[in-house]
Amino acid sequence: MTNYEQAQELWALELESDEHEQGTKRLQDGNCYCCLGIGCLIAEKYGVFVDRDIKTGEIIGVDLGSQPAVKKWLGLKDCIGGYEDTRDPNDLYGYGKDDNALTELNDDECKTFAEIAAIVRSKPKGLFV
């Protein structure tokens, strides 16, 4: 198992833990976190630098563009958790739907952390380096 694979498994386990309230549009908003915010929490537990607001202590950002060390630690290719849409292009009912990023699944599709953990574990093409 590579360091990336270990980090990704720790992230998936934390998503499945039911210890965190799910939020949208920000890595952290009070006690709520998006799926990438959970990635920041677990990375920080393992010594990765996470940029936090000086006044509130909240994780800064709407995606991992403001948390490059976390993005690198998780092995993500981009800062929104984008991956290739592998659906059948002939499926007129599903093709073209903008749900091929973890941020979209969390914020717009309202997928649960457990559902997102399953996607992380499935390692869709383009999600990880």
N, CA and C atoms as a LAMMPS dump frame, in Angstrom:
ITEM: TIMESTEP
0
ITEM: NUMBER OF ATOMS
387
ITEM: BOX BOUNDS ff ff ff
-5.0000000000000000e+02 5.0000000000000000e+02
-5.0000000000000000e+02 5.0000000000000000e+02
-5.0000000000000000e+02 5.0000000000000000e+02
ITEM: ATOMS id mol type element x y z
1 1 1 N 0.856 -1.179 0
2 1 2 C 0 0 0
3 1 3 C 0.904 1.245 0
4 2 1 N 0.647 2.164 -0.906
5 2 2 C 1.437 3.392 -0.966
6 2 3 C 0.97 4.377 0.109
7 3 1 N 1.762 5.406 0.321
8 3 2 C 1.357 6.447 1.265
9 3 3 C 0.041 7.079 0.832
10 4 1 N -0.135 7.289 -0.481
11 4 2 C -1.401 7.837 -0.984
12 4 3 C -2.558 6.916 -0.63
13 5 1 N -2.371 5.64 -0.869
14 5 2 C -3.445 4.672 -0.583
15 5 3 C -3.792 4.647 0.898
16 6 1 N -2.794 4.751 1.741
17 6 2 C -3.042 4.793 3.185
18 6 3 C -3.815 6.05 3.551
19 7 1 N -3.407 7.194 3.005
20 7 2 C -4.092 8.458 3.279
21 7 3 C -5.535 8.398 2.784
22 8 1 N -5.743 7.845 1.606
23 8 2 C -7.086 7.75 1.039
24 8 3 C -7.979 6.836 1.87
25 9 1 N -7.423 5.755 2.38
26 9 2 C -8.202 4.855 3.228
27 9 3 C -8.544 5.517 4.554
28 10 1 N -7.606 6.241 5.141
29 10 2 C -7.881 6.981 6.382
30 10 3 C -8.978 8.019 6.154
31 11 1 N -8.928 8.683 5.014
32 11 2 C -9.945 9.676 4.646
33 11 3 C -11.309 9.011 4.531
34 12 1 N -11.373 7.883 3.808
35 12 2 C -12.643 7.166 3.64
36 12 3 C -13.197 6.721 4.998
37 13 1 N -12.341 6.202 5.851
38 13 2 C -12.78 5.774 7.189
39 13 3 C -13.34 6.945 7.991
40 14 1 N -12.692 8.104 7.894
41 14 2 C -13.162 9.285 8.626
42 14 3 C -14.507 9.756 8.073
43 15 1 N -14.666 9.673 6.748
44 15 2 C -15.96 10.022 6.148
45 15 3 C -17.069 9.106 6.653
46 16 1 N -16.75 7.854 6.855
47 16 2 C -17.741 6.862 7.295
48 16 3 C -17.983 6.874 8.807
49 17 1 N -17.213 7.634 9.534
50 17 2 C -17.251 7.562 10.996
51 17 3 C -18.512 8.134 11.642
52 18 1 N -19.281 8.909 10.927
53 18 2 C -20.468 9.576 11.479
54 18 3 C -20.129 10.523 12.629
55 19 1 N -18.89 10.97 12.694
56 19 2 C -18.478 11.879 13.762
57 19 3 C -18.616 13.344 13.369
58 20 1 N -18.892 13.618 12.087
59 20 2 C -18.882 14.993 11.608
60 20 3 C -20.186 15.331 10.902
61 21 1 N -20.641 16.558 11.115
62 21 2 C -21.831 17.041 10.417
63 21 3 C -21.426 17.52 9.032
64 22 1 N -22.216 17.137 8.049
65 22 2 C -21.897 17.478 6.67
66 22 3 C -22.408 18.873 6.321
67 23 1 N -21.538 19.65 5.705
68 23 2 C -21.883 20.979 5.24
69 23 3 C -21.558 21.115 3.763
70 24 1 N -21.828 22.286 3.218
71 24 2 C -21.6 22.518 1.799
72 24 3 C -20.912 23.857 1.561
73 25 1 N -20.315 23.967 0.391
74 25 2 C -19.755 25.211 -0.159
75 25 3 C -18.506 25.733 0.535
76 26 1 N -18.066 25.111 1.601
77 26 2 C -16.846 25.508 2.319
78 26 3 C -16.222 24.261 2.942
79 27 1 N -14.915 24.297 3.126
80 27 2 C -14.26 23.178 3.792
81 27 3 C -14.785 23.013 5.214
82 28 1 N -14.971 24.135 5.896
83 28 2 C -15.539 24.114 7.241
84 28 3 C -16.4 25.347 7.435
85 29 1 N -17.555 25.154 8.022
86 29 2 C -18.441 26.253 8.39
87 29 3 C -18.982 25.92 9.778
88 30 1 N -18.357 26.475 10.798
89 30 2 C -18.732 26.118 12.161
90 30 3 C -18.368 24.673 12.441
91 31 1 N -19.373 23.877 12.824
92 31 2 C -19.148 22.455 13.098
93 31 3 C -19.436 21.57 11.899
94 32 1 N -19.655 22.168 10.738
95 32 2 C -19.974 21.414 9.519
96 32 3 C -18.769 21.397 8.58
97 33 1 N -18.607 20.274 7.897
98 33 2 C -17.484 20.088 6.981
99 33 3 C -17.991 19.507 5.674
100 34 1 N -17.344 19.889 4.572
101 34 2 C -17.606 19.19 3.317
102 34 3 C -16.672 17.98 3.28
103 35 1 N -16.819 17.153 2.274
104 35 2 C -16 15.936 2.198
105 35 3 C -14.511 16.262 2.139
106 36 1 N -14.139 17.348 1.459
107 36 2 C -12.734 17.727 1.405
108 36 3 C -12.263 18.31 2.732
109 37 1 N -13.161 18.929 3.469
110 37 2 C -12.843 19.403 4.808
111 37 3 C -12.494 18.244 5.732
112 38 1 N -13.183 17.132 5.547
113 38 2 C -12.858 15.924 6.326
114 38 3 C -11.46 15.44 5.951
115 39 1 N -11.125 15.558 4.676
116 39 2 C -9.758 15.232 4.251
117 39 3 C -8.736 16.094 4.964
118 40 1 N -9.063 17.373 5.151
119 40 2 C -8.17 18.277 5.888
120 40 3 C -8.02 17.832 7.339
121 41 1 N -9.127 17.474 7.974
122 41 2 C -9.066 17.046 9.381
123 41 3 C -8.168 15.835 9.566
124 42 1 N -8.318 14.844 8.701
125 42 2 C -7.524 13.625 8.868
126 42 3 C -6.067 13.891 8.515
127 43 1 N -5.824 14.715 7.503
128 43 2 C -4.445 15.058 7.137
129 43 3 C -3.758 15.766 8.301
130 44 1 N -4.472 16.685 8.926
131 44 2 C -3.92 17.431 10.052
132 44 3 C -3.563 16.499 11.21
133 45 1 N -4.39 15.48 11.434
134 45 2 C -4.093 14.495 12.491
135 45 3 C -2.759 13.798 12.249
136 46 1 N -2.362 13.714 10.963
137 46 2 C -1.124 13.033 10.598
138 46 3 C 0 14.014 10.278
139 47 1 N -0.12 15.245 10.773
140 47 2 C 0.972 16.194 10.696
141 47 3 C 1.04 17.069 9.459
142 48 1 N 0.035 17.004 8.607
143 48 2 C 0.009 17.833 7.409
144 48 3 C -0.487 19.231 7.785
145 49 1 N 0.163 20.242 7.238
146 49 2 C -0.235 21.615 7.532
147 49 3 C -1.593 21.921 6.928
148 50 1 N -2.485 22.453 7.751
149 50 2 C -3.808 22.895 7.315
150 50 3 C -3.931 24.372 7.697
151 51 1 N -4.214 25.195 6.699
152 51 2 C -4.342 26.632 6.924
153 51 3 C -5.697 26.924 7.56
154 52 1 N -5.658 27.595 8.706
155 52 2 C -6.875 27.906 9.453
156 52 3 C -6.987 29.413 9.667
157 53 1 N -8.207 29.883 9.784
158 53 2 C -8.476 31.282 10.069
159 53 3 C -7.955 31.6 11.472
160 54 1 N -7.216 32.677 11.583
161 54 2 C -6.609 33.044 12.872
162 54 3 C -7.665 33.33 13.933
163 55 1 N -8.746 33.969 13.541
164 55 2 C -9.773 34.352 14.521
165 55 3 C -10.7 33.203 14.885
166 56 1 N -11.186 32.475 13.886
167 56 2 C -12.199 31.449 14.148
168 56 3 C -11.618 30.05 14.339
169 57 1 N -10.431 29.82 13.806
170 57 2 C -9.84 28.483 13.86
171 57 3 C -10.377 27.547 12.797
172 58 1 N -11.287 28.048 11.953
173 58 2 C -11.868 27.196 10.902
174 58 3 C -10.886 26.977 9.759
175 59 1 N -11.036 25.838 9.115
176 59 2 C -10.237 25.518 7.941
177 59 3 C -10.614 26.498 6.833
178 60 1 N -9.612 27.089 6.215
179 60 2 C -9.824 28.109 5.186
180 60 3 C -10.06 27.47 3.825
181 61 1 N -11.075 27.979 3.115
182 61 2 C -11.247 27.625 1.715
183 61 3 C -12.567 26.985 1.37
184 62 1 N -12.827 26.986 0.068
185 62 2 C -14.011 26.326 -0.476
186 62 3 C -13.63 25.006 -1.138
187 63 1 N -12.338 24.848 -1.412
188 63 2 C -11.816 23.602 -1.968
189 63 3 C -10.347 23.513 -1.563
190 64 1 N -9.632 22.545 -2.097
191 64 2 C -8.251 22.343 -1.669
192 64 3 C -7.259 23.255 -2.378
193 65 1 N -7.751 24.219 -3.154
194 65 2 C -6.873 25.211 -3.747
195 65 3 C -6.152 26.011 -2.673
196 66 1 N -6.79 26.171 -1.544
197 66 2 C -6.172 26.893 -0.426
198 66 3 C -5.504 25.943 0.568
199 67 1 N -5.498 24.655 0.26
200 67 2 C -4.892 23.644 1.135
201 67 3 C -4.013 22.693 0.3
202 68 1 N -2.971 23.218 -0.352
203 68 2 C -2.177 22.385 -1.262
204 68 3 C -1.487 21.205 -0.581
205 69 1 N -1.111 21.341 0.676
206 69 2 C -0.449 20.227 1.362
207 69 3 C -1.409 19.055 1.55
208 70 1 N -2.672 19.356 1.791
209 70 2 C -3.681 18.298 1.954
210 70 3 C -3.934 17.619 0.609
211 71 1 N -4.081 18.419 -0.432
212 71 2 C -4.287 17.872 -1.785
213 71 3 C -3.158 16.899 -2.135
214 72 1 N -1.944 17.313 -1.856
215 72 2 C -0.782 16.462 -2.144
216 72 3 C -0.799 15.202 -1.282
217 73 1 N -1.087 15.339 0.01
218 73 2 C -1.088 14.194 0.926
219 73 3 C -2.124 13.153 0.513
220 74 1 N -3.304 13.621 0.076
221 74 2 C -4.355 12.7 -0.361
222 74 3 C -4.093 12.127 -1.744
223 75 1 N -3.212 12.768 -2.5
224 75 2 C -2.912 12.296 -3.847
225 75 3 C -3.966 12.683 -4.863
226 76 1 N -4.723 13.738 -4.588
227 76 2 C -5.755 14.187 -5.524
228 76 3 C -5.115 14.914 -6.703
229 77 1 N -5.68 14.714 -7.893
230 77 2 C -5.163 15.396 -9.078
231 77 3 C -5.539 16.863 -9.11
232 78 1 N -6.706 17.215 -8.597
233 78 2 C -7.097 18.616 -8.603
234 78 3 C -7.733 19.006 -7.278
235 79 1 N -8.035 20.272 -7.137
236 79 2 C -8.466 20.786 -5.832
237 79 3 C -9.953 20.596 -5.547
238 80 1 N -10.741 20.084 -6.499
239 80 2 C -12.162 19.842 -6.243
240 80 3 C -12.514 18.351 -6.222
241 81 1 N -11.506 17.51 -6.389
242 81 2 C -11.773 16.073 -6.41
243 81 3 C -12.442 15.642 -7.709
244 82 1 N -12.045 16.265 -8.808
245 82 2 C -12.618 15.928 -10.107
246 82 3 C -12.129 14.58 -10.614
247 83 1 N -12.968 13.942 -11.384
248 83 2 C -12.594 12.669 -12.007
249 83 3 C -13.328 12.541 -13.328
250 84 1 N -12.865 11.621 -14.157
251 84 2 C -13.46 11.454 -15.475
252 84 3 C -14.842 10.845 -15.371
253 85 1 N -15.733 11.375 -16.163
254 85 2 C -17.096 10.862 -16.217
255 85 3 C -17.071 9.63 -17.112
256 86 1 N -17.275 8.471 -16.518
257 86 2 C -17.167 7.229 -17.269
258 86 3 C -18.527 6.674 -17.691
259 87 1 N -19.569 7.488 -17.54
260 87 2 C -20.886 7.011 -17.963
261 87 3 C -20.948 6.884 -19.474
262 88 1 N -21.842 6.092 -19.917
263 88 2 C -22.054 5.86 -21.346
264 88 3 C -22.509 7.161 -22.011
265 89 1 N -21.757 7.666 -23.004
266 89 2 C -22.144 8.911 -23.666
267 89 3 C -23.459 8.798 -24.433
268 90 1 N -23.939 7.578 -24.656
269 90 2 C -25.216 7.391 -25.346
270 90 3 C -26.404 7.419 -24.398
271 91 1 N -26.117 7.481 -23.097
272 91 2 C -27.179 7.561 -22.093
273 91 3 C -27.665 9.006 -22.014
274 92 1 N -28.704 9.319 -22.738
275 92 2 C -29.193 10.69 -22.83
276 92 3 C -29.786 11.189 -21.522
277 93 1 N -30.077 10.303 -20.605
278 93 2 C -30.697 10.715 -19.357
279 93 3 C -29.686 11.031 -18.262
280 94 1 N -28.452 10.61 -18.426
281 94 2 C -27.466 10.859 -17.388
282 94 3 C -26.234 11.573 -17.88
283 95 1 N -25.95 11.484 -19.155
284 95 2 C -24.726 12.055 -19.692
285 95 3 C -24.739 13.576 -19.641
286 96 1 N -23.606 14.14 -19.312
287 96 2 C -23.476 15.579 -19.286
288 96 3 C -23.854 16.196 -17.959
289 97 1 N -24.367 15.419 -17.06
290 97 2 C -24.701 15.914 -15.731
291 97 3 C -23.401 16.244 -15.007
292 98 1 N -23.335 17.392 -14.389
293 98 2 C -22.102 17.875 -13.792
294 98 3 C -21.917 17.302 -12.388
295 99 1 N -21.62 16.012 -12.328
296 99 2 C -21.431 15.4 -11.012
297 99 3 C -20.156 14.579 -10.959
298 100 1 N -19.139 15.023 -11.702
299 100 2 C -17.906 14.253 -11.709
300 100 3 C -16.807 14.925 -10.9
301 101 1 N -17.191 15.472 -9.773
302 101 2 C -16.236 16.005 -8.791
303 101 3 C -16.816 15.767 -7.404
304 102 1 N -15.946 15.477 -6.473
305 102 2 C -16.409 15.233 -5.105
306 102 3 C -17.14 16.442 -4.545
307 103 1 N -16.688 17.65 -4.896
308 103 2 C -17.373 18.847 -4.414
309 103 3 C -18.799 18.932 -4.945
310 104 1 N -19.008 18.529 -6.19
311 104 2 C -20.352 18.532 -6.775
312 104 3 C -21.238 17.5 -6.088
313 105 1 N -20.679 16.327 -5.825
314 105 2 C -21.449 15.28 -5.149
315 105 3 C -21.846 15.718 -3.744
316 106 1 N -20.929 16.369 -3.051
317 106 2 C -21.192 16.835 -1.685
318 106 3 C -22.171 18.009 -1.675
319 107 1 N -21.912 19.017 -2.499
320 107 2 C -22.654 20.273 -2.424
321 107 3 C -23.965 20.282 -3.187
322 108 1 N -23.964 19.717 -4.384
323 108 2 C -25.134 19.819 -5.26
324 108 3 C -25.967 18.544 -5.343
325 109 1 N -25.312 17.417 -5.249
326 109 2 C -26.026 16.138 -5.34
327 109 3 C -26.442 15.611 -3.97
328 110 1 N -25.953 16.248 -2.912
329 110 2 C -26.287 15.876 -1.527
330 110 3 C -25.993 14.408 -1.222
331 111 1 N -24.895 13.907 -1.775
332 111 2 C -24.464 12.548 -1.442
333 111 3 C -23.959 12.547 -0.001
334 112 1 N -24.191 11.462 0.697
335 112 2 C -23.725 11.349 2.076
336 112 3 C -22.217 11.127 2.107
337 113 1 N -21.638 11.337 3.268
338 113 2 C -20.215 11.053 3.421
339 113 3 C -19.919 9.587 3.103
340 114 1 N -20.788 8.683 3.501
341 114 2 C -20.569 7.259 3.219
342 114 3 C -20.572 6.994 1.718
343 115 1 N -21.468 7.646 0.984
344 115 2 C -21.502 7.476 -0.472
345 115 3 C -20.237 8.038 -1.109
346 116 1 N -19.76 9.151 -0.584
347 116 2 C -18.536 9.748 -1.124
348 116 3 C -17.327 8.87 -0.774
349 117 1 N -17.32 8.285 0.409
350 117 2 C -16.242 7.364 0.791
351 117 3 C -16.174 6.186 -0.176
352 118 1 N -17.329 5.691 -0.587
353 118 2 C -17.354 4.574 -1.547
354 118 3 C -16.729 4.991 -2.873
355 119 1 N -16.959 6.22 -3.284
356 119 2 C -16.362 6.712 -4.529
357 119 3 C -14.854 6.858 -4.354
358 120 1 N -14.419 7.383 -3.219
359 120 2 C -12.987 7.498 -2.945
360 120 3 C -12.342 6.121 -3.037
361 121 1 N -12.958 5.128 -2.425
362 121 2 C -12.409 3.769 -2.449
363 121 3 C -12.418 3.149 -3.848
364 122 1 N -13.378 3.549 -4.668
365 122 2 C -13.466 2.976 -6.026
366 122 3 C -12.398 3.557 -6.951
367 123 1 N -11.765 4.651 -6.528
368 123 2 C -10.679 5.284 -7.272
369 123 3 C -11.029 5.504 -8.745
370 124 1 N -12.058 6.304 -9.026
371 124 2 C -12.423 6.541 -10.42
372 124 3 C -11.263 7.195 -11.178
373 125 1 N -11.192 6.911 -12.448
374 125 2 C -10.124 7.415 -13.296
375 125 3 C -10.065 8.934 -13.198
376 126 1 N -8.855 9.434 -12.947
377 126 2 C -8.634 10.871 -12.915
378 126 3 C -8.737 11.507 -11.547
379 127 1 N -9.229 10.775 -10.546
380 127 2 C -9.372 11.365 -9.21
381 127 3 C -8.009 11.514 -8.524
382 128 1 N -7.178 10.495 -8.628
383 128 2 C -5.9 10.487 -7.936
384 128 3 C -4.734 10.467 -8.907
385 129 1 N -3.576 10.909 -8.412
386 129 2 C -2.353 10.897 -9.228
387 129 3 C -1.866 9.491 -9.421
